[in-house]
Amino acid sequence: MSYQLHRGDALTVMKTLPDESVDAVITDPPYSSDGPTSRDAPGKSATSSGVHDPKTFPGEKRDHLVWLTELLTEAYRASTEHSVAMIFSDWRQKPDISEALRMAGWTWQGTIPWIKAASQPRKGGFEQSADFITWGVKGTLDTRRDLYLPGHFTATHPGKDQDHTTQEPLEVMQQLVQICPAGGTVLDPFTGTGSTGVAALREGRRFLGIELNPHYADIAEQRLRAELTQHDFVLAGPEA
């Protein structure tokens, strides 16, 4: 297997991708939690202390629906028929993501809850114990595959071992990347520290990542290279 990691703006890089060159899109985009409208705030915290730092998530001040629709439109163009797009969010962005998928051409398939064993209580209300994976397909699902994946996941963040405050657990990501056919290419336009890529390589898929933040791109590069070295895969290498 192999990977490519582009350093730069997700939308700018995605416009350069060839048509029908990826087989699945799995990503956790910035939530635009400091966006221009009241529905965008409050949102994703950028530090473990809960203090939001927009510098950690470049481009936070934007109209989330418009921006995400444009990005998912490019992802649709770059995806093969039957490709699946899976977008992580919390409850705030879930309606926008469903609408953006439809507006970009994807056939909306529903929402997969990710239940967290360690979650945030809410005084006077219900515990915030879940994030969500909204998913859609280009055209129709490939029912020729003998594939049956869970409708929900239960896992916690990596905790003290995580390199990013919103890093997903590998046990979840390794199941999600199976939506991509074996040997196919998984695209993550917001690679972060590379968990999607590591999971893709472990499950026999190629990986195409994009990351704007140099700090996280460096960590992702290290993790992806280490995964390739461990399994003796082919190194496609980073992209500037």
SELOKOL-959956 format. One record per residue (C-alpha): residue in three letters; x, z, y. Coordinates in steps of 0.25 Angstrom, whole numbers, plus 2048, in hexadecimal, padded with zeros to 3 digits. Layout:
BEGIN
{r 'Ala'; {X; Z; Y}}
...
END
This chain:
BEGIN
{r 'Met'; {800; 800; 800}}
{r 'Ser'; {804; 7FF; 80F}}
{r 'Tyr'; {800; 803; 81D}}
{r 'Gln'; {801; 7FE; 82B}}
{r 'Leu'; {801; 808; 837}}
{r 'His'; {7FE; 802; 844}}
{r 'Arg'; {801; 80B; 851}}
{r 'Gly'; {7F7; 808; 85C}}
{r 'Asp'; {7E9; 807; 861}}
{r 'Ala'; {7DF; 806; 855}}
{r 'Leu'; {7D6; 7FB; 85B}}
{r 'Thr'; {7E2; 7F3; 861}}
{r 'Val'; {7E9; 7F3; 853}}
{r 'Met'; {7DC; 7F0; 84B}}
{r 'Lys'; {7D9; 7E3; 854}}
{r 'Thr'; {7E6; 7DE; 84E}}
{r 'Leu'; {7E2; 7E0; 83F}}
{r 'Pro'; {7DF; 7D3; 837}}
{r 'Asp'; {7D0; 7D1; 833}}
{r 'Glu'; {7CC; 7D7; 825}}
{r 'Ser'; {7DA; 7DE; 823}}
{r 'Val'; {7D5; 7EC; 820}}
{r 'Asp'; {7CC; 7F2; 815}}
{r 'Ala'; {7C8; 7FF; 81B}}
{r 'Val'; {7C8; 807; 828}}
{r 'Ile'; {7CA; 816; 827}}
{r 'Thr'; {7CC; 81D; 834}}
{r 'Asp'; {7CA; 82A; 83D}}
{r 'Pro'; {7CA; 824; 84B}}
{r 'Pro'; {7CB; 82D; 858}}
{r 'Tyr'; {7BD; 833; 85B}}
{r 'Ser'; {7BE; 82F; 86A}}
{r 'Ser'; {7BA; 83E; 86C}}
{r 'Asp'; {7BF; 83E; 87A}}
{r 'Gly'; {7B7; 831; 87D}}
{r 'Pro'; {7AF; 82D; 889}}
{r 'Thr'; {7A1; 832; 884}}
{r 'Ser'; {79B; 840; 881}}
{r 'Arg'; {799; 83B; 872}}
{r 'Asp'; {7A7; 83A; 870}}
{r 'Ala'; {7AB; 848; 873}}
{r 'Pro'; {7B0; 851; 86D}}
{r 'Gly'; {7B7; 84A; 862}}
{r 'Lys'; {7C3; 84A; 859}}
{r 'Ser'; {7CD; 855; 85D}}
{r 'Ala'; {7DB; 850; 85D}}
{r 'Thr'; {7E2; 85E; 85A}}
{r 'Ser'; {7E1; 869; 850}}
{r 'Ser'; {7DE; 873; 85B}}
{r 'Gly'; {7D2; 86B; 85F}}
{r 'Val'; {7D7; 866; 86C}}
{r 'His'; {7D5; 858; 86E}}
{r 'Asp'; {7E0; 84F; 872}}
{r 'Pro'; {7DD; 841; 876}}
{r 'Lys'; {7EB; 83D; 875}}
{r 'Thr'; {7EB; 83F; 866}}
{r 'Phe'; {7DF; 835; 864}}
{r 'Pro'; {7E2; 829; 86E}}
{r 'Gly'; {7D6; 822; 873}}
{r 'Glu'; {7CD; 82E; 872}}
{r 'Lys'; {7C6; 82A; 880}}
{r 'Arg'; {7BD; 81E; 87B}}
{r 'Asp'; {7AF; 81A; 878}}
{r 'His'; {7B0; 81D; 869}}
{r 'Leu'; {7A5; 814; 864}}
{r 'Val'; {7AA; 807; 86C}}
{r 'Trp'; {7B8; 80A; 868}}
{r 'Leu'; {7B5; 80C; 859}}
{r 'Thr'; {7AC; 800; 858}}
{r 'Glu'; {7B7; 7F7; 85D}}
{r 'Leu'; {7C1; 7FD; 853}}
{r 'Leu'; {7B7; 7FC; 847}}
{r 'Thr'; {7B4; 7EE; 84B}}
{r 'Glu'; {7C3; 7EB; 84A}}
{r 'Ala'; {7C4; 7F3; 83D}}
{r 'Tyr'; {7B8; 7EA; 837}}
{r 'Arg'; {7BF; 7DD; 83B}}
{r 'Ala'; {7CC; 7E2; 834}}
{r 'Ser'; {7C5; 7E7; 827}}
{r 'Thr'; {7C1; 7DF; 81B}}
{r 'Glu'; {7B3; 7DD; 815}}
{r 'His'; {7AE; 7EA; 80F}}
{r 'Ser'; {7B8; 7F3; 817}}
{r 'Val'; {7B4; 801; 81A}}
{r 'Ala'; {7B6; 808; 827}}
{r 'Met'; {7B7; 817; 827}}
{r 'Ile'; {7B7; 81F; 834}}
{r 'Phe'; {7B9; 82E; 835}}
{r 'Ser'; {7B2; 836; 840}}
{r 'Asp'; {7AC; 843; 843}}
{r 'Trp'; {79D; 844; 847}}
{r 'Arg'; {79F; 840; 855}}
{r 'Gln'; {7A3; 832; 853}}
{r 'Lys'; {79B; 82F; 846}}
{r 'Pro'; {790; 828; 84D}}
{r 'Asp'; {79A; 81F; 855}}
{r 'Ile'; {7A2; 81B; 849}}
{r 'Ser'; {795; 817; 841}}
{r 'Glu'; {791; 80E; 84D}}
{r 'Ala'; {79F; 809; 84F}}
{r 'Leu'; {7A0; 804; 840}}
{r 'Arg'; {793; 7FD; 841}}
{r 'Met'; {796; 7F6; 84E}}
{r 'Ala'; {7A3; 7F2; 849}}
{r 'Gly'; {79D; 7EB; 83D}}
{r 'Trp'; {79F; 7F5; 832}}
{r 'Thr'; {793; 7F9; 829}}
{r 'Trp'; {791; 807; 82B}}
{r 'Gln'; {791; 80F; 81E}}
{r 'Gly'; {78F; 81D; 822}}
{r 'Thr'; {797; 82A; 824}}
{r 'Ile'; {7A0; 832; 81A}}
{r 'Pro'; {7A1; 841; 81E}}
{r 'Trp'; {7AF; 848; 81D}}
{r 'Ile'; {7AC; 857; 81B}}
{r 'Lys'; {7B8; 860; 81F}}
{r 'Ala'; {7BA; 86D; 817}}
{r 'Ala'; {7BF; 873; 824}}
{r 'Ser'; {7B6; 86F; 830}}
{r 'Gln'; {7B2; 873; 83E}}
{r 'Pro'; {7A7; 87D; 840}}
{r 'Arg'; {79D; 87B; 84B}}
{r 'Lys'; {797; 888; 852}}
{r 'Gly'; {788; 887; 852}}
{r 'Gly'; {787; 87B; 849}}
{r 'Phe'; {78C; 873; 83D}}
{r 'Glu'; {79B; 873; 838}}
{r 'Gln'; {7A2; 866; 83B}}
{r 'Ser'; {7A7; 864; 82D}}
{r 'Ala'; {7A8; 855; 82C}}
{r 'Asp'; {7AE; 848; 832}}
{r 'Phe'; {7A8; 83B; 82E}}
{r 'Ile'; {7AD; 82D; 829}}
{r 'Thr'; {7A4; 822; 82E}}
{r 'Trp'; {7A5; 815; 825}}
{r 'Gly'; {7A1; 807; 825}}
{r 'Val'; {7A4; 7FA; 81E}}
{r 'Lys'; {7A7; 7EC; 822}}
{r 'Gly'; {79C; 7E4; 81B}}
{r 'Thr'; {799; 7EC; 80E}}
{r 'Leu'; {7A0; 7F5; 805}}
{r 'Asp'; {7A8; 7EF; 7FA}}
{r 'Thr'; {79F; 7F4; 7EE}}
{r 'Arg'; {7A8; 7ED; 7E4}}
{r 'Arg'; {7B2; 7F9; 7E5}}
{r 'Asp'; {7B0; 804; 7DB}}
{r 'Leu'; {7B1; 80E; 7E7}}
{r 'Tyr'; {7A9; 81B; 7E9}}
{r 'Leu'; {7AE; 824; 7F4}}
{r 'Pro'; {7A8; 832; 7F9}}
{r 'Gly'; {79E; 833; 804}}
{r 'His'; {7A4; 83F; 80A}}
{r 'Phe'; {7B2; 846; 80A}}
{r 'Thr'; {7B6; 855; 80B}}
{r 'Ala'; {7C4; 858; 810}}
{r 'Thr'; {7CB; 85F; 81B}}
{r 'His'; {7D6; 859; 825}}
{r 'Pro'; {7E4; 85B; 81F}}
{r 'Gly'; {7E6; 867; 828}}
{r 'Lys'; {7F4; 86C; 82B}}
{r 'Asp'; {7FA; 85F; 824}}
{r 'Gln'; {7F2; 856; 82D}}
{r 'Asp'; {7FA; 84E; 838}}
{r 'His'; {7ED; 84A; 840}}
{r 'Thr'; {7E2; 853; 844}}
{r 'Thr'; {7D7; 84A; 83E}}
{r 'Gln'; {7DF; 845; 832}}
{r 'Glu'; {7D7; 842; 826}}
{r 'Pro'; {7D9; 848; 818}}
{r 'Leu'; {7E0; 83E; 80E}}
{r 'Glu'; {7D7; 842; 803}}
{r 'Val'; {7CB; 83C; 80B}}
{r 'Met'; {7D3; 830; 810}}
{r 'Gln'; {7D8; 82C; 802}}
{r 'Gln'; {7C9; 82B; 7FE}}
{r 'Leu'; {7C5; 823; 80B}}
{r 'Val'; {7D0; 819; 809}}
{r 'Gln'; {7CA; 815; 7FC}}
{r 'Ile'; {7BF; 80D; 803}}
{r 'Cys'; {7CA; 803; 806}}
{r 'Pro'; {7CD; 7FA; 7F9}}
{r 'Ala'; {7DA; 7FD; 7F2}}
{r 'Gly'; {7E5; 7F6; 7F9}}
{r 'Gly'; {7DD; 7F3; 805}}
{r 'Thr'; {7E0; 7F7; 814}}
{r 'Val'; {7DB; 804; 81A}}
{r 'Leu'; {7DB; 804; 82A}}
{r 'Asp'; {7DB; 810; 832}}
{r 'Pro'; {7DC; 80D; 841}}
{r 'Phe'; {7DE; 81C; 845}}
{r 'Thr'; {7E8; 81F; 83A}}
{r 'Gly'; {7EC; 82D; 840}}
{r 'Thr'; {7F6; 833; 836}}
{r 'Gly'; {7F3; 829; 82B}}
{r 'Ser'; {7EA; 830; 821}}
{r 'Thr'; {7E2; 824; 81F}}
{r 'Gly'; {7EE; 81C; 81D}}
{r 'Val'; {7F4; 826; 813}}
{r 'Ala'; {7E7; 826; 80B}}
{r 'Ala'; {7E7; 817; 80B}}
{r 'Leu'; {7F5; 816; 805}}
{r 'Arg'; {7F2; 820; 7FB}}
{r 'Glu'; {7E6; 819; 7F6}}
{r 'Gly'; {7EC; 80B; 7F5}}
{r 'Arg'; {7E8; 805; 802}}
{r 'Arg'; {7EF; 7FF; 80E}}
{r 'Phe'; {7EF; 806; 81B}}
{r 'Leu'; {7EE; 801; 829}}
{r 'Gly'; {7EE; 80B; 834}}
{r 'Ile'; {7EE; 80C; 843}}
{r 'Glu'; {7F2; 818; 84C}}
{r 'Leu'; {7F4; 819; 85B}}
{r 'Asn'; {7FA; 827; 85C}}
{r 'Pro'; {809; 826; 859}}
{r 'His'; {80A; 834; 853}}
{r 'Tyr'; {7FF; 832; 849}}
{r 'Ala'; {804; 824; 846}}
{r 'Asp'; {812; 82A; 843}}
{r 'Ile'; {80C; 834; 839}}
{r 'Ala'; {803; 829; 832}}
{r 'Glu'; {810; 821; 831}}
{r 'Gln'; {817; 82C; 82A}}
{r 'Arg'; {80B; 82F; 821}}
{r 'Leu'; {809; 821; 81D}}
{r 'Arg'; {818; 81E; 81A}}
{r 'Ala'; {819; 82A; 812}}
{r 'Glu'; {80D; 826; 80A}}
{r 'Leu'; {813; 818; 807}}
{r 'Thr'; {820; 81E; 803}}
{r 'Gln'; {819; 828; 7FA}}
{r 'His'; {812; 81D; 7F3}}
{r 'Asp'; {81C; 812; 7F4}}
{r 'Phe'; {812; 809; 7FC}}
{r 'Val'; {816; 7FD; 804}}
{r 'Leu'; {819; 800; 813}}
{r 'Ala'; {812; 7F6; 81D}}
{r 'Gly'; {817; 7FF; 828}}
{r 'Pro'; {812; 803; 836}}
{r 'Glu'; {80E; 7FA; 841}}
{r 'Ala'; {811; 7FB; 84F}}
END
